[in-house]
Amino acid sequence: MNIFIKYIERTSFVESVLKRVIKKYICKTKNDVFVIFDKRCSIFGCYGFNNKKQVHEIRLGVNKNKKLLSKKDLPPSDEKYVFISTLLHEIKHLNQREEMGKDFWNKDFGLNKNIKNMELAERYSKCESEAREFEEKNVLKAVEFYDSLMKNFKKRKP
């Protein structure tokens, strides 16, 4: 598995450090993983599997995540919490897809049938609930891991 990160310059992340964080939380996969900091993505993030290229694609909405920071008057240093949280959420979807294969796209997993409103049915589906739980459980540890790697990264730079 290779990890490719596109348009990281739109953030304050260091590519080699972020790749190590991703590797820590991602399951074993034979497919490459693309993380794209996308200005056109109108939501916080999304996961997809490109069958044609056989790659996992995680898109993080740069404008949406940065708008959240400015709306809540958070300092720019909190950018890592917002993006890593979203990244963990999408990594969980990637892990679910790897574990379940094509069943990941099954409506029983992707929608809560007891709710008639489609938007709410998606929000409270098993796949989304698991992803939010994974994100909440791991975000602080992931940011701490990123920060510790950054300290070592800064020490190595002359």
Backbone bond lengths (Angstrom), bond angles and torsions (degrees), N, CA, C in turn:
res aa  C-N    CA-C-N  psi(-1)  N-CA   C-N-CA  omega(-1)  CA-C   N-CA-C  phi
1 M - - - 1.448 - - 1.526 109.29 -
2 N 1.307 115.10 133.20 1.464 121.73 173.40 1.516 108.06 -114.57
3 I 1.318 115.45 146.90 1.460 120.86 176.36 1.523 107.72 -113.67
4 F 1.324 115.05 126.34 1.460 121.38 178.11 1.523 107.99 -118.05
5 I 1.316 115.57 133.69 1.465 119.94 179.29 1.524 107.70 -119.54
6 K 1.333 115.23 124.15 1.466 120.67 -179.23 1.520 110.30 -109.53
7 Y 1.307 115.51 140.81 1.465 124.59 175.09 1.533 113.09 62.40
8 I 1.312 117.15 33.30 1.463 120.81 178.53 1.528 111.26 -65.49
9 E 1.320 116.32 -20.94 1.465 120.29 179.14 1.530 111.96 -63.49
10 R 1.321 118.00 -12.64 1.468 121.59 176.63 1.530 111.34 -77.98
11 T 1.325 116.14 -3.15 1.462 121.70 -179.74 1.529 108.86 -128.91
12 S 1.320 115.26 -177.79 1.468 119.37 177.77 1.533 111.75 -99.65
13 F 1.326 117.80 10.96 1.465 121.23 -178.69 1.524 112.33 -74.00
14 V 1.332 114.76 154.29 1.456 122.45 172.22 1.526 106.02 -101.53
15 E 1.317 117.02 125.36 1.461 121.74 -171.50 1.524 113.64 -57.70
16 S 1.324 118.02 -49.68 1.472 120.57 -176.24 1.529 111.35 -63.10
17 V 1.324 116.56 -34.58 1.471 120.72 179.87 1.522 110.17 -72.71
18 L 1.329 116.88 -44.52 1.462 120.43 179.79 1.532 111.13 -63.11
19 K 1.326 116.86 -36.88 1.469 120.00 177.41 1.532 111.62 -59.64
20 R 1.326 116.77 -38.50 1.470 119.94 179.12 1.521 111.47 -67.26
21 V 1.311 116.93 -36.35 1.473 120.83 176.20 1.527 109.31 -64.62
22 I 1.317 116.66 -45.15 1.469 120.98 180.00 1.522 110.12 -60.73
23 K 1.337 117.26 -46.10 1.468 120.98 -179.81 1.518 112.39 -60.02
24 K 1.311 116.78 -32.82 1.466 120.56 -179.16 1.529 111.51 -66.05
25 Y 1.316 117.67 -36.24 1.463 120.95 -173.18 1.521 115.17 -101.99
26 I 1.298 117.41 -7.97 1.458 120.64 -177.35 1.532 109.62 -90.13
27 C 1.321 116.62 145.27 1.465 119.46 176.94 1.531 108.93 -78.00
28 K 1.315 115.77 170.83 1.465 118.94 178.57 1.519 108.89 -71.12
29 T 1.299 114.73 128.34 1.459 120.80 178.72 1.520 108.85 -140.71
30 K 1.307 115.25 144.60 1.467 119.11 178.43 1.530 111.09 -85.58
31 N 1.336 115.79 -11.86 1.460 120.89 -177.92 1.523 111.37 -91.43
32 D 1.320 115.45 151.06 1.457 120.43 175.97 1.526 109.88 -71.26
33 V 1.324 115.03 157.45 1.461 121.87 -179.42 1.530 108.55 -123.40
34 F 1.319 116.19 128.38 1.455 122.33 175.85 1.519 108.39 -111.67
35 V 1.324 116.37 125.99 1.463 122.31 173.10 1.519 105.59 -110.96
36 I 1.333 115.42 121.84 1.456 120.52 -173.53 1.527 108.78 -121.70
37 F 1.321 116.44 121.43 1.459 121.46 174.32 1.528 105.94 -86.00
38 D 1.321 114.97 97.21 1.460 122.66 -166.47 1.527 111.72 -103.92
39 K 1.320 117.45 121.24 1.467 121.59 177.46 1.523 111.38 -73.13
40 R 1.315 117.44 -23.78 1.461 120.96 -177.35 1.527 112.91 -84.92
41 C 1.316 117.94 -12.66 1.466 122.09 -178.86 1.530 108.20 -72.32
42 S 1.329 117.22 117.05 1.467 121.42 -173.64 1.528 113.16 -88.12
43 I 1.322 117.28 -0.40 1.461 121.26 176.84 1.532 107.95 -117.45
44 F 1.327 117.38 175.45 1.469 120.11 -177.13 1.521 111.46 -63.07
45 G 1.315 116.92 -41.38 1.452 120.50 179.70 1.516 110.22 -171.08
46 C 1.316 115.66 161.61 1.467 119.69 175.77 1.527 109.20 -150.55
47 Y 1.334 114.05 152.80 1.455 121.20 179.14 1.518 108.35 -118.51
48 G 1.308 115.58 143.14 1.454 120.64 174.08 1.509 110.28 -152.72
49 F 1.326 115.55 155.41 1.459 120.74 175.43 1.513 107.08 -113.73
50 N 1.327 116.52 121.60 1.456 122.03 179.77 1.526 108.02 -87.13
51 N 1.332 116.32 102.37 1.467 121.18 -177.55 1.520 112.29 -63.73
52 K 1.317 116.38 -36.53 1.455 120.36 -178.12 1.531 111.18 -63.29
53 K 1.336 116.29 -47.14 1.464 120.95 -178.68 1.526 112.88 -91.72
54 Q 1.345 116.13 -10.68 1.469 121.87 -177.42 1.529 111.69 57.54
55 V 1.335 115.58 50.84 1.464 121.44 178.79 1.534 109.61 -134.06
56 H 1.324 114.51 151.36 1.458 121.38 173.12 1.525 107.46 -88.45
57 E 1.335 116.63 137.65 1.453 120.77 178.69 1.526 109.27 -125.48
58 I 1.325 115.78 124.14 1.454 121.99 174.40 1.520 106.54 -115.60
59 R 1.318 115.63 120.90 1.469 120.65 178.47 1.523 108.10 -110.08
60 L 1.329 115.18 129.51 1.455 121.43 177.81 1.521 108.60 -111.20
61 G 1.315 116.28 123.47 1.468 121.43 -178.21 1.521 111.62 -73.41
62 V 1.303 116.42 100.51 1.466 121.69 -176.47 1.525 110.35 -60.62
63 N 1.324 117.37 -51.09 1.464 120.60 -176.48 1.528 111.54 -65.03
64 K 1.327 117.45 -41.16 1.467 121.27 -178.73 1.527 110.54 -65.43
65 N 1.320 117.37 -44.28 1.461 120.83 -179.29 1.532 111.07 -68.06
66 K 1.329 116.90 -40.15 1.471 119.68 179.27 1.532 110.85 -70.56
67 K 1.332 117.32 -31.89 1.460 120.27 176.59 1.531 109.79 -64.52
68 L 1.325 117.53 -37.83 1.463 121.86 176.91 1.524 110.16 -60.30
69 L 1.326 116.45 -42.98 1.461 120.59 179.11 1.522 111.25 -61.41
70 S 1.320 116.95 -45.58 1.467 119.84 -177.22 1.526 111.36 -71.92
71 K 1.329 117.62 -34.75 1.459 121.63 -179.10 1.527 111.27 -65.61
72 K 1.311 116.60 -37.17 1.466 120.72 -177.64 1.523 112.05 -94.15
73 D 1.333 117.09 9.70 1.473 122.60 -179.37 1.524 112.13 52.97
74 L 1.308 115.78 40.99 1.465 120.94 177.63 1.519 109.36 -87.25
75 P 1.317 117.01 146.04 1.469 118.89 178.22 1.531 111.05 -69.35
76 P 1.320 117.84 155.16 1.470 120.97 179.33 1.533 113.36 -56.56
77 S 1.338 117.13 -25.64 1.470 119.61 179.48 1.529 112.01 -65.44
78 D 1.330 117.12 -19.93 1.468 120.57 178.31 1.525 112.53 -79.36
79 E 1.323 115.94 -2.79 1.459 120.83 178.85 1.531 110.89 -54.00
80 K 1.326 116.34 -39.40 1.468 119.36 -177.23 1.521 111.47 -63.39
81 Y 1.342 118.28 -36.27 1.469 120.55 178.50 1.526 110.89 -64.23
82 V 1.318 115.59 -45.30 1.466 120.58 -177.35 1.530 110.44 -64.54
83 F 1.341 116.59 -49.11 1.468 119.24 -177.32 1.526 112.00 -71.23
84 I 1.322 118.31 -40.74 1.473 120.00 -179.35 1.519 110.09 -66.99
85 S 1.321 117.34 -36.97 1.460 120.87 176.62 1.530 110.39 -60.60
86 T 1.319 116.53 -48.59 1.467 121.20 178.45 1.524 110.83 -63.53
87 L 1.319 116.44 -41.47 1.462 121.35 179.37 1.525 110.78 -61.19
88 L 1.326 117.58 -44.22 1.465 120.86 178.71 1.530 111.28 -61.71
89 H 1.312 116.24 -40.24 1.466 120.89 178.51 1.533 110.26 -58.69
90 E 1.327 115.91 -46.88 1.473 120.05 -178.91 1.527 111.44 -72.18
91 I 1.327 117.82 -32.32 1.471 120.72 175.45 1.524 110.02 -62.48
92 K 1.326 117.08 -37.75 1.465 119.81 177.66 1.522 110.34 -61.56
93 H 1.326 117.09 -40.76 1.475 119.76 176.42 1.528 110.57 -62.22
94 L 1.316 116.70 -41.05 1.469 120.78 176.99 1.532 109.50 -60.31
95 N 1.334 116.48 -45.79 1.467 120.46 179.40 1.532 111.02 -62.81
96 Q 1.329 116.58 -39.92 1.469 120.29 177.59 1.519 110.09 -62.12
97 R 1.312 116.80 -43.57 1.468 121.12 179.98 1.527 110.90 -62.70
98 E 1.331 116.95 -39.46 1.461 120.74 178.70 1.532 110.87 -66.94
99 E 1.326 117.09 -41.07 1.470 121.02 -178.60 1.523 111.63 -70.77
100 M 1.336 117.05 -40.25 1.459 121.37 -171.63 1.519 114.17 -98.11
101 G 1.310 117.38 -16.30 1.462 119.68 -176.54 1.526 110.53 65.46
102 K 1.317 116.27 -137.29 1.464 120.69 -176.44 1.529 112.43 -68.59
103 D 1.320 118.11 -19.60 1.469 120.52 177.67 1.522 112.21 -64.83
104 F 1.321 117.17 -17.43 1.460 121.18 177.55 1.526 110.16 -57.18
105 W 1.316 117.53 -34.33 1.461 121.41 -177.20 1.529 111.97 -86.13
106 N 1.316 118.10 2.21 1.449 123.39 -179.75 1.534 110.16 -64.90
107 K 1.314 117.64 136.62 1.470 122.04 -179.02 1.529 111.65 -62.24
108 D 1.325 117.98 -30.54 1.471 119.84 179.07 1.520 111.36 -62.67
109 F 1.315 117.08 -31.61 1.460 121.53 179.91 1.528 111.01 -89.25
110 G 1.315 116.58 -34.72 1.452 121.34 -174.12 1.518 115.75 -88.09
111 L 1.335 117.17 -15.12 1.464 120.00 -178.92 1.520 109.86 -135.55
112 N 1.331 116.59 146.78 1.457 122.03 172.70 1.521 106.24 -91.34
113 K 1.330 116.96 111.11 1.468 121.02 -173.49 1.530 113.45 -68.82
114 N 1.334 117.57 -17.36 1.461 120.36 -177.50 1.526 112.77 -78.39
115 I 1.317 117.36 -9.33 1.466 121.59 -177.99 1.524 108.80 -110.37
116 K 1.318 116.37 126.76 1.473 121.42 -176.97 1.530 112.53 -77.73
117 N 1.328 117.52 -35.22 1.458 121.54 179.75 1.532 108.54 -69.38
118 M 1.341 117.00 117.63 1.476 120.92 -173.81 1.523 112.80 -60.62
119 E 1.325 117.57 -39.30 1.462 120.49 -179.08 1.536 110.54 -64.48
120 L 1.324 116.27 -44.33 1.467 119.99 177.89 1.530 110.97 -69.60
121 A 1.322 116.65 -36.40 1.467 120.41 179.50 1.526 110.06 -60.88
122 E 1.329 116.92 -38.06 1.467 120.60 176.71 1.515 111.19 -70.39
123 R 1.339 116.45 -42.58 1.471 121.14 -176.74 1.523 111.81 -61.82
124 Y 1.315 117.12 -37.88 1.461 120.42 -176.61 1.533 112.56 -103.70
125 S 1.300 115.61 25.23 1.463 119.86 176.55 1.525 109.25 -76.26
126 K 1.319 114.93 164.93 1.463 120.32 179.56 1.528 111.17 -61.99
127 C 1.321 117.89 -42.03 1.470 119.82 -177.36 1.527 111.31 -65.46
128 E 1.336 117.74 -40.72 1.473 120.23 179.83 1.522 111.54 -71.50
129 S 1.309 117.40 -39.17 1.468 120.63 179.18 1.524 110.64 -62.71
130 E 1.323 116.38 -44.15 1.472 120.66 178.27 1.529 110.74 -63.21
131 A 1.324 117.02 -40.18 1.472 120.76 -178.50 1.525 110.78 -67.09
132 R 1.343 116.82 -42.33 1.469 119.27 178.81 1.528 111.23 -65.56
133 E 1.329 116.12 -38.95 1.473 119.98 178.42 1.529 110.61 -63.64
134 F 1.331 117.38 -45.30 1.463 122.77 178.67 1.533 110.34 -60.35
135 E 1.322 115.55 -44.36 1.467 122.03 -179.87 1.531 110.46 -61.03
136 E 1.327 116.80 -49.39 1.468 120.78 -177.77 1.518 112.45 -66.30
137 K 1.312 116.37 -35.95 1.460 120.74 -178.00 1.530 112.21 -71.57
138 N 1.312 117.24 -29.28 1.464 120.74 -170.64 1.525 116.42 -111.34
139 V 1.331 118.94 -9.56 1.464 119.60 -171.84 1.530 112.70 -62.53
140 L 1.302 118.94 -43.65 1.467 119.64 -178.73 1.524 111.79 -66.55
141 K 1.342 116.32 -40.85 1.467 119.86 177.99 1.530 110.78 -65.07
142 A 1.318 116.54 -38.96 1.466 120.38 -179.12 1.526 111.20 -66.84
143 V 1.329 117.14 -40.24 1.464 120.34 178.74 1.530 110.03 -68.32
144 E 1.323 116.86 -40.41 1.476 120.24 176.19 1.526 110.36 -60.81
145 F 1.330 116.43 -42.61 1.464 121.41 178.48 1.537 110.09 -62.08
146 Y 1.324 116.33 -44.64 1.468 121.01 177.98 1.532 109.99 -59.77
147 D 1.332 116.73 -46.96 1.467 120.96 -179.48 1.524 112.10 -62.05
148 S 1.339 116.74 -40.73 1.476 119.37 179.02 1.526 110.89 -66.30
149 L 1.323 116.73 -38.70 1.466 120.18 176.50 1.531 110.91 -65.85
150 M 1.329 116.36 -36.69 1.471 120.14 178.78 1.524 111.39 -65.52
151 K 1.331 117.18 -37.50 1.471 119.78 177.58 1.523 110.33 -60.46
152 N 1.332 116.16 -45.23 1.466 120.68 177.80 1.522 111.28 -65.66
153 F 1.333 116.57 -37.37 1.462 121.70 -179.95 1.532 109.82 -64.00
154 K 1.313 116.99 -43.55 1.465 121.67 -179.26 1.538 111.54 -68.69
155 K 1.323 116.70 -33.77 1.471 120.40 178.10 1.527 110.89 -66.16
156 R 1.331 116.55 -36.83 1.467 120.22 -177.74 1.514 112.78 -73.93
157 K 1.324 117.72 -25.74 1.471 119.96 -178.74 1.519 109.85 -71.97
158 P 1.348 118.03 132.31 1.474 120.54 178.87 1.505 112.99 -73.65
